[in-house]
């Protein structure tokens, strides 16, 4: 389990102290007038309280705070509302919406010149960089913000920023630096009596000590965090601490106790309907069952974890697509209004300048129409790119369940055949592959090294499935250092899958994947010695099309909308190149980044 990130709402009164009773805050709210700025601040407190606890109304409170602040002209309240809403969406895993809200808050804080507010925004931006794997950017944001927080003598912000800096060092494997940062969190929180800061500091120390194999230190830290979370009604953190203790017990080979702690955490996650926590809990149970040889239960829990991940992605997708549709329609209406306004100006111009020469009026009208048309076109293109970026992310998420479903079905087949040894080997490889796929789907570019590892693991699993009916080879050209270059993830695997599933119909076939660096592209060539693409298409059922390949083609189309160097694909039968050869050749040319 990774270390916890700490969101920043920036209200001095609740400043990471024990969360006030929601009932008492709601009572206070009823006594305040909507014309009072304290009404807005109380809404923000309610958003913070319900985001960290079982209450699910955080989003509604922040949205109302923004609306009331706009009516009052209370710019600080409006910024607080957007930043709190961004923090809420970070907590539930909707990075797209979180980034939008946080950037809106930053713009308002800059206009009113509030440095403390900008610190809160930078903290949440750092969390987004962390989750999108831009770790160098995250560290720089946190270190710069910590300097400002120290200069302004803001203990709360220092605790938050040191905490989140520690999570980045933890993710990079810089454990000593992570421990130093979390000790700073405890130091500041003890000095300023910040209860949540102490809770998060202990939780994160427990996580790092567990990773380092120091189980006694991890256990002590987690129980201190649990005591605070139980006393302060921090329900989400309480469930996470249960999972942390479960991992420690597993590391100590106390498996029954580990299972009990996982079950307690899952029960609490179900009570508050937290999909991220349910996913985390069932992934932990699956790993525990795999460790003790309960492969059927491990499979069942992996399926449940994937189901919760899919539910989370679907909820995020539905909400964000609806929002973007509204934004797109609104921008279209604005463009139409702009055109009408321009046309009205043209008519007025004609009336005022009717004594001018006809050709001068015609030129003026033409220019204004062109300006209006160009404005509308720019609006449309901008919105198309926004929608394309969103769809790009979702097409990646559609691909992952497709390929995981096939693997899970294969494990089930082994179990039905009572081949437990083979099921154990395959489940171990599959769990590693699943982690790779889920991690790779979070970012637009991954290192070439990660892509090659994922392909090797996938091909090894396919060899197990096919009883070694094919061999494979992955080669990189001499000028390609896999750690030094990054490419878009998950473009190669579907074509490898097609080569195995549709091309290699005979025994002892082969699949080759070659990576070669060019000026602007890395060329990836996938070769098989099967029946060839021409014969494959004639043997397939009418209307048959690989779902994965279809999704990849859509991803390529969307990816290319925002790239100067477009992804290119070329497929052909190898017999066209050399009549003595059989099989299919796929060439992908993808842009790369230097790390």
DOTITOR-685519 format. One line per field, with one value per residue (C-alpha): residue in three letters; residue number from 1; x, y negated, z. Coordinates in steps of 0.2 Angstrom, whole numbers. Example, Ala and Ser with C-alpha at 12.3 -4.5 7.8 and 13.67 -1.06 7.14 Angstrom:
// DOTITOR-685519
resn (Ala; Ser)
resi (1; 2)
c1 (62; 68)
c2 (22; 5)
c3 (39; 36)
END
This chain:
// DOTITOR-685519
resn (Unk; Unk; Unk; Unk; Unk; Unk; Unk; Unk; Unk; Unk; Unk; Unk; Unk; Unk; Unk; Unk; Unk; Unk; Unk; Unk; Unk; Unk; Unk; Unk; Unk; Unk; Unk; Unk; Unk; Unk; Unk; Unk; Unk; Unk; Unk; Unk; Unk; Unk; Unk; Unk; Unk; Unk; Unk; Unk; Unk; Unk; Unk; Unk; Unk; Unk; Unk; Unk; Unk; Unk; Unk; Unk; Unk; Unk; Unk; Unk; Unk; Unk; Unk; Unk; Unk; Unk; Unk; Unk; Unk; Unk; Unk; Unk; Unk; Unk; Unk; Unk; Unk; Unk; Unk; Unk; Unk; Unk; Unk; Unk; Unk; Unk; Unk; Unk; Unk; Unk; Unk; Unk; Unk; Unk; Unk; Unk; Unk; Unk; Unk; Unk; Unk; Unk; Unk; Unk; Unk; Unk; Unk; Unk; Unk; Unk; Unk; Unk; Unk; Unk; Unk; Unk; Unk; Unk; Unk; Unk; Unk; Unk; Unk; Unk; Unk; Unk; Unk; Unk; Unk; Unk; Unk; Unk; Unk; Unk; Unk; Unk; Unk; Unk; Unk; Unk; Unk; Unk; Unk; Unk; Unk; Unk; Unk; Unk; Unk; Unk; Unk; Unk; Unk; Unk; Unk; Unk; Unk; Unk; Unk; Unk; Unk; Unk; Unk; Unk; Unk; Unk; Unk; Unk; Unk; Unk; Unk; Unk; Unk; Unk; Unk; Unk; Unk; Unk; Unk; Unk; Unk; Unk; Unk; Unk; Unk; Unk; Unk; Unk; Unk; Unk; Unk; Unk; Unk; Unk; Unk; Unk; Unk; Unk; Unk; Unk; Unk; Unk; Unk; Unk; Unk; Unk; Unk; Unk; Unk; Unk; Unk; Unk; Unk; Unk; Unk; Unk; Unk; Unk; Unk; Unk; Unk; Unk; Unk; Unk; Unk; Unk; Unk; Unk; Unk; Unk; Unk; Unk; Unk; Unk; Unk; Unk; Unk; Unk; Unk; Unk; Unk; Unk; Unk; Unk; Unk; Unk; Unk; Unk; Unk; Unk; Unk; Unk; Unk; Unk; Unk; Unk; Unk; Unk; Unk; Unk; Unk; Unk; Unk; Unk; Unk; Unk; Unk; Unk; Unk; Unk; Unk; Unk; Unk; Unk; Unk; Unk; Unk; Unk; Unk; Unk; Unk; Unk; Unk; Unk; Unk; Unk; Unk; Unk; Unk; Unk; Unk; Unk; Unk; Unk; Unk; Unk; Unk; Unk; Unk; Unk; Unk; Unk; Unk; Unk; Unk; Unk; Unk; Unk; Unk; Unk; Unk; Unk; Unk; Unk; Unk; Unk; Unk; Unk; Unk; Unk; Unk; Unk; Unk; Unk; Unk; Unk; Unk; Unk; Unk; Unk; Unk; Unk; Unk; Unk; Unk; Unk; Unk; Unk; Unk; Unk; Unk; Unk; Unk; Unk; Unk; Unk; Unk; Unk; Unk; Unk; Unk; Unk; Unk; Unk; Unk; Unk; Unk; Unk; Unk; Unk; Unk; Unk; Unk; Unk; Unk; Unk; Unk; Unk; Unk; Unk; Unk; Unk; Unk; Unk; Unk; Unk; Unk; Unk; Unk; Unk; Unk; Unk; Unk; Unk; Unk; Unk; Unk; Unk; Unk; Unk; Unk; Unk; Unk; Unk; Unk; Unk; Unk; Unk; Unk; Unk; Unk; Unk; Unk; Unk; Unk; Unk; Unk; Unk; Unk; Unk; Unk; Unk; Unk; Unk; Unk; Unk; Unk; Unk; Unk; Unk; Unk; Unk; Unk; Unk; Unk; Unk; Unk; Unk; Unk; Unk; Unk; Unk; Unk; Unk; Unk; Unk; Unk; Unk; Unk; Unk; Unk; Unk; Unk; Unk; Unk; Unk; Unk; Unk; Unk; Unk; Unk; Unk; Unk; Unk; Unk; Unk; Unk; Unk; Unk; Unk; Unk; Unk; Unk; Unk; Unk; Unk; Unk; Unk; Unk; Unk; Unk; Unk; Unk; Unk; Unk; Unk; Unk; Unk; Unk; Unk; Unk; Unk; Unk; Unk; Unk; Unk; Unk; Unk; Unk; Unk; Unk; Unk; Unk; Unk; Unk; Unk; Unk; Unk; Unk; Unk; Unk; Unk; Unk; Unk; Unk; Unk; Unk; Unk; Unk; Unk; Unk; Unk; Unk; Unk; Unk; Unk; Unk; Unk; Unk; Unk; Unk; Unk; Unk; Unk; Unk; Unk; Unk; Unk; Unk; Unk; Unk; Unk; Unk; Unk; Unk; Unk; Unk; Unk; Unk; Unk; Unk; Unk; Unk; Unk; Unk; Unk; Unk; Unk; Unk; Unk; Unk; Unk; Unk; Unk; Unk; Unk; Unk; Unk; Unk; Unk; Unk; Unk; Unk; Unk; Unk; Unk; Unk; Unk; Unk; Unk; Unk; Unk; Unk; Unk; Unk; Unk; Unk; Unk; Unk; Unk; Unk; Unk; Unk; Unk; Unk; Unk; Unk; Unk; Unk; Unk; Unk; Unk; Unk; Unk; Unk)
resi (1; 2; 3; 4; 5; 6; 7; 8; 9; 10; 11; 12; 13; 14; 15; 16; 17; 18; 19; 20; 21; 22; 23; 24; 25; 26; 27; 28; 29; 30; 31; 32; 33; 34; 35; 36; 37; 38; 39; 40; 41; 42; 43; 44; 45; 46; 47; 48; 49; 50; 51; 52; 53; 54; 55; 56; 57; 58; 59; 60; 61; 62; 63; 64; 65; 66; 67; 68; 69; 70; 71; 72; 73; 74; 75; 76; 77; 78; 79; 80; 81; 82; 83; 84; 85; 86; 87; 88; 89; 90; 91; 92; 93; 94; 95; 96; 97; 98; 99; 100; 101; 102; 103; 104; 105; 106; 107; 108; 109; 110; 111; 112; 113; 114; 115; 116; 117; 118; 119; 120; 121; 122; 123; 124; 125; 126; 127; 128; 129; 130; 131; 132; 133; 134; 135; 136; 137; 138; 139; 140; 141; 142; 143; 144; 145; 146; 147; 148; 149; 150; 151; 152; 153; 154; 155; 156; 157; 158; 159; 160; 161; 162; 163; 164; 165; 166; 167; 168; 169; 170; 171; 172; 173; 174; 175; 176; 177; 178; 179; 180; 181; 182; 183; 184; 185; 186; 187; 188; 189; 190; 191; 192; 193; 194; 195; 196; 197; 198; 199; 200; 201; 202; 203; 204; 205; 206; 207; 208; 209; 210; 211; 212; 213; 214; 215; 216; 217; 218; 219; 220; 221; 222; 223; 224; 225; 226; 227; 228; 229; 230; 231; 232; 233; 234; 235; 236; 237; 238; 239; 240; 241; 242; 243; 244; 245; 246; 247; 248; 249; 250; 251; 252; 253; 254; 255; 256; 257; 258; 259; 260; 261; 262; 263; 264; 265; 266; 267; 268; 269; 270; 271; 272; 273; 274; 275; 276; 277; 278; 279; 280; 281; 282; 283; 284; 285; 286; 287; 288; 289; 290; 291; 292; 293; 294; 295; 296; 297; 298; 299; 300; 301; 302; 303; 304; 305; 306; 307; 308; 309; 310; 311; 312; 313; 314; 315; 316; 317; 318; 319; 320; 321; 322; 323; 324; 325; 326; 327; 328; 329; 330; 331; 332; 333; 334; 335; 336; 337; 338; 339; 340; 341; 342; 343; 344; 345; 346; 347; 348; 349; 350; 351; 352; 353; 354; 355; 356; 357; 358; 359; 360; 361; 362; 363; 364; 365; 366; 367; 368; 369; 370; 371; 372; 373; 374; 375; 376; 377; 378; 379; 380; 381; 382; 383; 384; 385; 386; 387; 388; 389; 390; 391; 392; 393; 394; 395; 396; 397; 398; 399; 400; 401; 402; 403; 404; 405; 406; 407; 408; 409; 410; 411; 412; 413; 414; 415; 416; 417; 418; 419; 420; 421; 422; 423; 424; 425; 426; 427; 428; 429; 430; 431; 432; 433; 434; 435; 436; 437; 438; 439; 440; 441; 442; 443; 444; 445; 446; 447; 448; 449; 450; 451; 452; 453; 454; 455; 456; 457; 458; 459; 460; 461; 462; 463; 464; 465; 466; 467; 468; 469; 470; 471; 472; 473; 474; 475; 476; 477; 478; 479; 480; 481; 482; 483; 484; 485; 486; 487; 488; 489; 490; 491; 492; 493; 494; 495; 496; 497; 498; 499; 500; 501; 502; 503; 504; 505; 506; 507; 508; 509; 510; 511; 512; 513; 514; 515; 516; 517; 518; 519; 520; 521; 522; 523; 524; 525; 526; 527; 528; 529; 530; 531; 532; 533; 534; 535; 536; 537; 538; 539; 540; 541; 542; 543; 544; 545; 546; 547; 548; 549; 550; 551; 552; 553; 554; 555; 556; 557; 558; 559; 560; 561; 562; 563; 564; 565; 566; 567; 568; 569; 570; 571; 572; 573; 574; 575; 576; 577; 578; 579; 580; 581; 582; 583; 584; 585; 586; 587; 588; 589; 590; 591; 592; 593; 594; 595)
c1 (0; 7; 8; -7; -8; -15; -28; -28; -44; -36; -48; -39; -52; -53; -35; -32; -39; -52; -67; -82; -98; -107; -123; -117; -110; -127; -135; -123; -127; -146; -143; -133; -140; -135; -129; -116; -99; -98; -112; -99; -85; -96; -101; -82; -80; -94; -86; -70; -78; -89; -74; -64; -78; -93; -104; -105; -111; -94; -97; -114; -107; -93; -104; -116; -102; -96; -114; -117; -100; -103; -120; -111; -96; -85; -70; -60; -75; -77; -58; -60; -75; -66; -51; -62; -71; -54; -49; -65; -62; -44; -51; -63; -50; -57; -41; -49; -62; -49; -37; -51; -57; -39; -34; -50; -45; -27; -34; -45; -32; -19; -32; -35; -16; -19; -2; -9; -23; -10; -1; -16; -18; 0; -2; -16; -7; 7; -5; -10; 8; 11; -4; 1; 19; 27; 37; 50; 37; 28; 44; 48; 31; 31; 49; 45; 28; 37; 49; 34; 25; 40; 42; 24; 25; 10; 11; -4; 2; 20; 12; 2; 16; 29; 17; 14; 33; 36; 23; 33; 50; 41; 35; 52; 60; 69; 64; 76; 70; 52; 55; 63; 48; 35; 45; 44; 25; 25; 36; 25; 9; 14; 20; 3; -8; -14; -22; -25; -7; -1; -13; -6; 12; 10; 1; 14; 28; 19; 18; 37; 43; 32; 40; 57; 53; 54; 37; 38; 41; 27; 15; 18; 15; -1; -9; -5; -13; -28; -31; -32; -43; -55; -56; -59; -71; -59; -68; -59; -42; -48; -51; -34; -26; -35; -27; -10; -11; -17; -1; 10; 2; 4; 23; 24; 16; 1; -11; -27; -25; -21; -37; -47; -40; -44; -62; -64; -57; -69; -84; -80; -77; -94; -103; -97; -98; -80; -75; -56; -55; -65; -54; -39; -46; -50; -33; -25; -36; -32; -13; -15; -25; -13; 1; -7; -12; -31; -31; -50; -53; -38; -46; -63; -56; -46; -62; -71; -56; -57; -76; -74; -60; -72; -86; -75; -69; -87; -94; -79; -82; -101; -99; -85; -92; -109; -99; -89; -105; -112; -97; -96; -114; -112; -97; -107; -121; -108; -100; -118; -121; -104; -109; -126; -117; -105; -119; -128; -113; -112; -130; -126; -110; -120; -133; -120; -109; -122; -113; -97; -92; -101; -85; -78; -94; -93; -75; -79; -93; -83; -69; -81; -89; -72; -68; -84; -81; -63; -68; -82; -70; -56; -70; -75; -57; -53; -68; -64; -46; -53; -66; -52; -41; -55; -59; -41; -40; -56; -51; -36; -47; -59; -44; -38; -54; -54; -37; -39; -56; -47; -33; -46; -56; -40; -36; -54; -52; -36; -45; -60; -48; -41; -23; -19; 0; -2; -16; -4; 10; -2; -10; 6; 11; -6; -6; 11; 3; -12; -2; 8; -7; -16; -1; 2; -15; -13; -2; 1; 19; 28; 47; 51; 58; 41; 33; 45; 43; 24; 25; 37; 25; 10; 19; 25; 7; 1; 15; 8; -10; -5; 7; 22; 16; 26; 42; 45; 59; 59; 74; 79; 91; 108; 104; 89; 92; 75; 77; 80; 65; 46; 32; 13; 8; -3; -2; 9; 0; -16; -6; 4; -12; -19; -3; -6; -24; -27; -11; -2; -14; 0; 11; 29; 26; 35; 32; 45; 44; 58; 60; 71; 74; 72; 73; 55; 48; 52; 47; 39; 38; 27; 31; 23; 25; 7; -6; -4; -17; -25; -29; -34; -47; -55; -55; -63; -82; -91; -91; -77; -66; -54; -61; -43; -38; -53; -50; -32; -37; -48; -35; -23; -35; -38; -20; -16; -27; -15; 2; 14; 21; 7; 6; 6; 2; 5; -1; 3; 5; 24; 22; 20; 37; 45; 35; 45; 39; 22; 13; 9; 20; 13; 23; 19; 28; 25; 32; 44; 50; 68; 68)
c2 (0; -17; -32; -44; -60; -75; -86; -105; -114; -129; -134; -139; -134; -116; -116; -97; -98; -85; -86; -95; -86; -87; -89; -104; -112; -109; -117; -132; -134; -135; -149; -159; -170; -167; -185; -182; -176; -165; -154; -151; -147; -135; -126; -124; -116; -104; -99; -96; -86; -75; -72; -64; -55; -43; -58; -59; -77; -85; -89; -97; -108; -115; -118; -128; -138; -143; -148; -159; -167; -172; -180; -189; -194; -185; -180; -172; -161; -157; -151; -141; -132; -128; -122; -112; -104; -100; -92; -82; -75; -71; -60; -51; -49; -60; -69; -77; -87; -90; -99; -110; -115; -118; -129; -139; -142; -147; -160; -168; -168; -177; -190; -194; -192; -179; -169; -157; -152; -149; -137; -126; -126; -121; -107; -100; -102; -92; -78; -78; -77; -63; -53; -56; -50; -67; -65; -78; -92; -86; -88; -105; -111; -105; -111; -129; -129; -123; -138; -150; -142; -143; -161; -165; -154; -143; -127; -119; -121; -115; -99; -96; -100; -89; -75; -75; -78; -62; -52; -57; -51; -35; -32; -34; -22; -36; -29; -38; -55; -49; -46; -63; -71; -62; -65; -84; -81; -74; -88; -102; -94; -91; -109; -116; -102; -96; -80; -75; -79; -67; -54; -55; -56; -40; -31; -36; -31; -14; -12; -16; -5; 9; 7; 7; 24; 16; 23; 19; 0; 1; 9; -4; -18; -11; -8; -26; -32; -21; -28; -45; -40; -31; -45; -59; -50; -50; -35; -34; -35; -22; -9; -13; -10; 7; 12; 6; 17; 31; 29; 29; 45; 53; 48; 56; 72; 70; 74; 76; 60; 51; 58; 51; 34; 34; 39; 25; 12; 19; 19; 0; -4; 4; -6; -22; -16; -20; -12; -16; -8; 7; 10; 8; 20; 34; 32; 35; 50; 57; 56; 64; 79; 81; 81; 95; 105; 102; 99; 100; 86; 76; 76; 71; 56; 51; 51; 40; 28; 26; 24; 9; 2; 2; -5; -19; -23; -22; -34; -46; -44; -47; -63; -70; -67; -75; -90; -91; -89; -104; -114; -110; -115; -131; -136; -132; -144; -157; -156; -157; -173; -180; -177; -186; -200; -202; -202; -215; -226; -224; -230; -245; -249; -249; -261; -273; -272; -271; -286; -277; -268; -251; -241; -248; -242; -225; -222; -227; -215; -201; -204; -203; -187; -179; -185; -177; -161; -160; -162; -149; -137; -139; -136; -120; -114; -118; -107; -93; -92; -92; -78; -69; -69; -63; -49; -44; -41; -31; -20; -15; -10; 0; 10; 16; 25; 34; 41; 45; 54; 66; 70; 73; 85; 95; 96; 102; 116; 122; 123; 132; 145; 147; 142; 132; 131; 124; 112; 106; 102; 93; 84; 77; 71; 64; 54; 46; 43; 35; 23; 18; 15; 5; -6; -9; -14; -30; -40; -45; -39; -25; -20; -8; 3; 4; 8; 22; 30; 30; 38; 51; 56; 56; 67; 79; 81; 85; 98; 106; 105; 113; 127; 118; 119; 104; 95; 76; 63; 45; 35; 17; 8; 4; -15; -12; -12; -6; -17; -33; -34; -34; -29; -29; -13; 2; 0; 15; 29; 30; 33; 47; 54; 55; 63; 77; 79; 77; 80; 95; 109; 121; 129; 121; 104; 88; 70; 57; 39; 27; 9; -3; -22; -34; -53; -57; -40; -23; -10; 6; 21; 36; 52; 69; 84; 89; 90; 71; 57; 61; 79; 74; 62; 75; 88; 76; 76; 62; 46; 52; 39; 39; 28; 23; 19; 8; -1; -4; -11; -23; -28; -31; -43; -52; -53; -60; -75; -83; -77; -85; -68; -57; -38; -28; -10; 2; 20; 32; 50; 55; 65; 48; 43; 60; 74; 87; 80; 82; 73; 55; 39; 24; 8; -5; -22; -30; -47; -46; -56; -57; -54)
c3 (0; -5; 7; 8; 0; 9; 1; 4; 8; 17; 30; 46; 58; 53; 47; 50; 67; 73; 61; 68; 70; 53; 63; 72; 56; 48; 63; 61; 42; 45; 57; 44; 30; 12; 12; 25; 19; 35; 26; 12; 24; 33; 17; 14; 31; 27; 11; 20; 34; 23; 10; 24; 33; 28; 23; 4; 2; -1; -19; -16; -2; -13; -28; -17; -10; -27; -32; -16; -18; -36; -30; -16; -26; -13; -24; -10; -6; -25; -25; -9; -17; -33; -23; -11; -26; -34; -18; -17; -35; -31; -17; -27; -42; -55; -61; -76; -66; -51; -63; -70; -53; -46; -60; -59; -40; -45; -57; -44; -30; -42; -46; -28; -23; -10; -8; 5; -7; -21; -9; -7; -26; -28; -16; -26; -42; -35; -31; -49; -55; -43; -49; -68; -64; -67; -51; -55; -57; -41; -31; -38; -34; -16; -12; -19; -9; 7; 6; 4; 18; 30; 25; 29; 45; 40; 50; 42; 25; 29; 36; 21; 9; 18; 19; 0; -4; 6; -4; -20; -13; -7; -25; -32; -19; -10; 7; 18; 10; 12; 31; 33; 25; 36; 52; 47; 46; 64; 70; 63; 68; 86; 88; 80; 87; 70; 73; 54; 51; 65; 58; 41; 46; 56; 42; 29; 41; 43; 24; 21; 36; 28; 11; 19; 29; 46; 52; 70; 66; 53; 65; 79; 67; 59; 76; 82; 66; 68; 86; 79; 64; 75; 88; 75; 63; 49; 41; 24; 33; 46; 32; 24; 41; 42; 25; 31; 47; 36; 25; 40; 47; 30; 30; 47; 40; 52; 38; 47; 56; 40; 32; 47; 45; 26; 30; 43; 30; 16; 28; 32; 13; 9; 23; 15; -3; -7; -24; -23; -5; -11; -25; -14; -1; -13; -22; -5; -1; -19; -16; 2; -5; -19; -6; 4; -11; -11; -30; -33; -19; -26; -44; -36; -27; -42; -52; -38; -38; -57; -56; -44; -54; -70; -60; -54; -72; -79; -66; -70; -88; -87; -77; -86; -104; -98; -92; -108; -119; -109; -111; -130; -132; -122; -133; -149; -143; -138; -156; -163; -153; -158; -176; -174; -165; -179; -191; -182; -182; -200; -202; -191; -201; -217; -211; -204; -219; -233; -242; -243; -259; -261; -263; -247; -238; -246; -241; -223; -222; -230; -217; -202; -208; -210; -192; -185; -195; -190; -171; -173; -181; -168; -154; -163; -165; -147; -141; -152; -145; -127; -132; -141; -125; -114; -126; -128; -109; -110; -125; -115; -100; -112; -119; -102; -96; -114; -112; -93; -96; -108; -95; -81; -92; -95; -76; -73; -87; -78; -61; -69; -76; -58; -64; -48; -51; -69; -62; -48; -61; -72; -58; -52; -70; -72; -56; -61; -79; -71; -61; -76; -87; -73; -70; -89; -92; -81; -92; -110; -111; -102; -103; -117; -103; -95; -112; -116; -99; -101; -118; -112; -97; -109; -122; -108; -102; -120; -121; -105; -113; -129; -122; -129; -147; -152; -148; -147; -148; -143; -150; -149; -160; -153; -152; -141; -122; -115; -100; -110; -121; -118; -130; -129; -119; -125; -144; -148; -137; -147; -163; -154; -148; -166; -172; -159; -160; -179; -187; -179; -183; -184; -171; -167; -175; -170; -166; -167; -161; -166; -160; -170; -167; -182; -182; -176; -173; -165; -178; -170; -182; -177; -187; -187; -198; -198; -212; -217; -216; -232; -227; -209; -216; -227; -213; -201; -198; -208; -198; -187; -180; -165; -152; -146; -164; -167; -151; -155; -172; -163; -151; -165; -173; -157; -152; -169; -166; -154; -161; -173; -177; -181; -176; -192; -195; -210; -211; -225; -229; -229; -245; -254; -248; -251; -259; -250; -233; -224; -211; -207; -204; -194; -193; -181; -181; -164; -158; -143; -128; -121; -103)
END
